[in-house]
Amino acid sequence: MKLLIAGGFGVGKTTMVGSVSEISPLRTEEAITQASAGVDDLTGVESKTTTTVALDFGRITINPELILYLFGTPGQDRFWFMWDELAQGALGAVVLADTRRLESCFPAVDFFEQRGLPFVVGVNCFDNAYRYGTEEVRAALELDDTVPILLCDARDRESTKQVLVILMQHVMANARPNASLEPTRPAPGGW
């Protein structure tokens, strides 16, 4: 099952994938250089030195027949063209939010709402950020009561697991009555 981890620049997507993946995650991180000056907004994340330029990938094996594939999206506007590709085949998404820059998650919320892809909002509780309550975040993002919002710490495996559990429950609750969450299996002899 394919799940996306999305959100704004510097919100913790790479950290979240890495905190829960059973494999060493694939990361496409590059150094932030002078070439990005004036292009990438570092407001609130001035100490950030690297950025995802394509995707992050991690895996969680629930059992031999149920494997979660986690794809972290790039956060900067200039890499949003990748989101359509990454979203193909995804069952749901986590939108990570940073209360220091809550507006940075608006594009991710819009992206999943427009595509009808179930998502949850994980409010990554940074050490130096104001702790908004989930209902304050819901009002700021103008989300209805059906979208789960959780406070989390993307660095913490248990916290990240809880967000993914809630996401999977939300995906299952929103599945069409006759839709199957079973992965497509090849016919005998191949595809």
BELCOR-V376140 format. One record per residue. N is the residue number from 1. NEAR is the number of other C-alpha atoms within 8 Angstrom. Layout:
# BELCOR-V376140
{{N & NEAR} {N & NEAR}}
This chain:
# BELCOR-V376140
{{1 & 9} {2 & 11} {3 & 13} {4 & 14} {5 & 14} {6 & 14} {7 & 15} {8 & 13} {9 & 8} {10 & 9} {11 & 10} {12 & 9} {13 & 14} {14 & 10} {15 & 9} {16 & 12} {17 & 16} {18 & 10} {19 & 11} {20 & 12} {21 & 11} {22 & 8} {23 & 7} {24 & 7} {25 & 11} {26 & 7} {27 & 9} {28 & 9} {29 & 8} {30 & 8} {31 & 7} {32 & 10} {33 & 6} {34 & 5} {35 & 5} {36 & 8} {37 & 7} {38 & 5} {39 & 5} {40 & 7} {41 & 5} {42 & 7} {43 & 5} {44 & 6} {45 & 7} {46 & 6} {47 & 4} {48 & 9} {49 & 6} {50 & 8} {51 & 11} {52 & 14} {53 & 9} {54 & 9} {55 & 11} {56 & 15} {57 & 12} {58 & 16} {59 & 12} {60 & 12} {61 & 9} {62 & 8} {63 & 6} {64 & 6} {65 & 5} {66 & 8} {67 & 11} {68 & 11} {69 & 11} {70 & 14} {71 & 14} {72 & 13} {73 & 16} {74 & 14} {75 & 12} {76 & 9} {77 & 5} {78 & 5} {79 & 11} {80 & 10} {81 & 7} {82 & 10} {83 & 9} {84 & 8} {85 & 7} {86 & 10} {87 & 8} {88 & 6} {89 & 5} {90 & 11} {91 & 10} {92 & 13} {93 & 15} {94 & 15} {95 & 14} {96 & 16} {97 & 15} {98 & 13} {99 & 12} {100 & 7} {101 & 8} {102 & 9} {103 & 5} {104 & 11} {105 & 13} {106 & 9} {107 & 9} {108 & 11} {109 & 9} {110 & 8} {111 & 8} {112 & 12} {113 & 9} {114 & 7} {115 & 6} {116 & 6} {117 & 10} {118 & 12} {119 & 14} {120 & 15} {121 & 12} {122 & 13} {123 & 13} {124 & 14} {125 & 11} {126 & 7} {127 & 4} {128 & 4} {129 & 8} {130 & 6} {131 & 6} {132 & 7} {133 & 6} {134 & 9} {135 & 6} {136 & 8} {137 & 9} {138 & 11} {139 & 8} {140 & 6} {141 & 7} {142 & 6} {143 & 8} {144 & 6} {145 & 5} {146 & 5} {147 & 9} {148 & 11} {149 & 10} {150 & 10} {151 & 9} {152 & 11} {153 & 11} {154 & 13} {155 & 8} {156 & 9} {157 & 9} {158 & 7} {159 & 10} {160 & 15} {161 & 9} {162 & 8} {163 & 13} {164 & 9} {165 & 8} {166 & 10} {167 & 14} {168 & 9} {169 & 8} {170 & 12} {171 & 12} {172 & 8} {173 & 6} {174 & 7} {175 & 9} {176 & 5} {177 & 4} {178 & 4} {179 & 6} {180 & 5} {181 & 6} {182 & 4} {183 & 5} {184 & 4} {185 & 4} {186 & 7} {187 & 6} {188 & 5} {189 & 5} {190 & 5} {191 & 5}}
